Structure formats: C-alpha cells, structure tokens
Amino acid sequence: MTGKVVVLITAPKGKGEELAEFIVSRRLAACVNVVGGIRSFYWWKGELVRDDEDLLVVKTTRDALPSLISEVKRVHPYTVPEIIALDVVEGNPDYLKWVEDEVKTSGSGEPGSGGGEG
C-alpha cells in the first residue's frame, strides 16, 4: 500500500465546489475533483429517494483521513454524508509524493492543522 487514499464524497448539486475548496484550503487533501451531474438512488427514512448530486473525488493520505472525515461531517449539509475511502494500491510515484507533500503542513506537520496559505 502507498499510504494514500481516494475518498468519495457526495454533496447536494451545486455544493461540491464549496466543499472541495473547504477541504483543499485546510490541506486535508492535495486535490479534489468535482464531478457534477450524477444522480443517486438510495433509501432514506423508509423511502426511495432520487437526488441530483455532485461527486467529490478526494486525493489524500491515510494519516489525514480521520481529520478529513471529522471536518467534512462538521460542515456537510447531509445528516449522514457519504464519505468512503479506497486505498491506493499503486500509482505514479511522483504524483503520490506530491499528494504527501501537499497534505503535510508547515509547522506541526499534522494534516489539517491549518498550516499553509489560506
């Protein structure tokens, strides 16, 4: 394993960019892609629901994952937001190093500690 994860997060249509900027500005991830135009079908409180949503594809480190989950849950508009992490088994070593470098912060070295600009 590489110590990197790709995290999938759904958000209400039109809220994905706001959430992506929140995540990256806090160095909880190196990069977030926002994929618009997805339609989700799911059960909620005993009813089948169909929603248009944004999908966030988040590239981060396993070490930053607990902070990412906690912070996203704190600001996400859903009661039970989808936050699913998938291990990155292998990838471009230069890209994986870049993810590691960008998630780390100056100062404490702890992901999500508010270091960096922004």
GIGI-V218030 format. One record per helix or strand of 3 or more residues. SS is the DSSP state (H for helix, E for strand). FROM is the first residue (numbers start at 1). TO is the last residue. If there is no record, write none. Layout:
# GIGI-V218030
SS|FROM|TO, SS|FROM|TO
This chain:
# GIGI-V218030
E|4|12, H|16|25, E|31|44, E|47|61, H|65|75, E|83|87, H|93|103
